Amino acid sequence: MSQKTDAKSAPWFRPTELPSRVTFGADPYTGALIDADTGERISELDDLADKLAEYKDLQIKIRSLEERMKVLRAPIEDAMGEATLGVIGDTPALTWRHRVRETLDAKALKRDHPEIHRKYLKKASSRFFVVK
């Protein structure tokens, strides 16, 4: 069986870490599998083991490709300098433009005007999908 991480409150939780073992229990009302130690819901993924293995292999390949892209990009950036258009022959090959955006300095707002910061603060929730 595989584990599912969807609660940051578990004592072992880190976005890149899963527990080495899970002690199974059952929710007395729904019968759903739960981790007896943390109370988190568990989903049996035995039928998807091959898909999880392929997913993990692809993650490794993507990381490797991203590293290779960084290596290839560096000399291209050096050659571009401050230019915004790169050509091969007379054909445009790439653009590299500056982009300016404005952002809110939330730390400064919280420090200088905590009541305004609290008034407009929104909570967000997300789940981390980690394959061990």
C-alpha positions in Angstrom: 0.0 0.0 0.0 1.1 3.6 -0.6 0.5 6.6 1.5 -1.3 9.8 0.8 -0.2 13.2 2.3 -2.9 15.8 2.5 -2.5 17.3 5.9 0.3 19.6 7.0 -0.5 19.0 10.6 1.0 15.5 10.8 4.1 15.5 13.0 6.2 13.8 10.3 5.1 16.1 7.5 7.5 17.9 5.2 6.7 18.5 1.6 9.3 16.1 0.4 9.0 13.4 3.1 6.6 10.6 3.8 6.5 8.3 6.8 8.3 5.0 6.4 5.3 3.0 7.6 1.6 3.7 8.2 -0.5 2.0 10.9 -3.9 1.5 9.4 -7.2 1.9 11.2 -10.8 2.6 10.0 -13.1 5.5 10.6 -15.8 4.2 12.8 -18.5 6.2 11.0 -17.5 5.9 7.3 -15.3 2.8 7.4 -12.6 4.8 5.4 -9.0 3.8 6.0 -7.2 6.2 8.3 -3.7 6.4 9.7 -4.1 5.3 13.3 -1.3 7.7 14.4 -2.3 10.9 12.7 -5.9 10.4 11.8 -5.2 11.2 8.1 -7.3 9.5 5.5 -5.5 6.8 3.5 -6.2 5.7 -0.1 -5.1 2.2 -1.3 -3.1 2.7 -4.5 -1.9 -0.9 -5.1 -3.5 -1.0 -8.6 -1.7 2.2 -9.5 1.8 1.2 -8.4 3.0 1.1 -12.0 1.7 4.6 -12.7 3.3 5.9 -9.6 6.7 4.3 -10.6 6.4 5.9 -14.1 5.5 9.2 -12.5 8.6 9.1 -10.3 10.8 8.2 -13.3 9.4 11.1 -15.2 10.1 13.5 -12.3 13.7 12.4 -12.3 13.9 12.9 -16.1 12.3 16.3 -15.9 14.8 17.4 -13.2 17.7 16.2 -15.4 16.3 18.0 -18.4 15.8 21.2 -16.5 19.4 21.1 -15.3 20.5 20.5 -18.9 18.4 23.4 -20.1 20.1 25.7 -17.5 23.5 24.6 -18.8 22.4 25.4 -22.4 20.8 28.6 -21.5 23.8 30.3 -19.8 25.9 30.8 -22.9 22.9 32.0 -24.9 22.1 34.6 -22.2 25.7 35.7 -22.2 25.7 36.1 -26.0 22.4 38.0 -25.9 23.7 40.6 -23.4 21.2 43.4 -23.4 19.7 42.5 -26.8 16.0 41.6 -26.8 16.0 39.6 -30.1 18.3 36.8 -31.0 18.5 35.6 -34.7 20.0 32.7 -36.5 20.8 33.9 -40.0 17.9 36.2 -40.7 15.4 34.2 -38.8 14.2 35.3 -35.3 15.2 32.5 -32.8 14.3 34.0 -29.5 13.2 37.0 -27.6 14.4 38.0 -24.2 12.5 41.0 -22.9 12.5 42.8 -19.6 9.2 42.7 -17.7 8.3 45.0 -14.9 5.6 44.2 -12.4 4.4 45.8 -9.3 3.9 43.7 -6.1 2.7 44.4 -2.7 5.2 44.3 0.1 3.1 42.3 2.5 5.8 42.1 5.2 6.1 45.9 5.3 2.3 46.3 5.3 2.0 43.9 8.2 4.7 45.7 10.1 3.5 49.2 9.4 -0.3 48.7 9.3 -1.2 45.4 11.0 -4.9 46.2 11.2 -5.1 46.8 7.4 -3.1 43.7 6.7 -5.5 41.6 8.9 -8.5 43.2 7.2 -7.4 42.1 3.7 -5.6 38.9 4.6 -6.9 35.8 2.7 -6.2 32.3 3.7 -5.3 29.8 1.0 -5.0 26.0 1.3 -3.1 23.6 -0.9 -2.1 20.0 -1.0 1.4 18.6 -1.7 1.6 15.7 -4.1 4.7 13.8 -3.1 5.7 10.4 -4.6 8.1 8.5 -2.5 
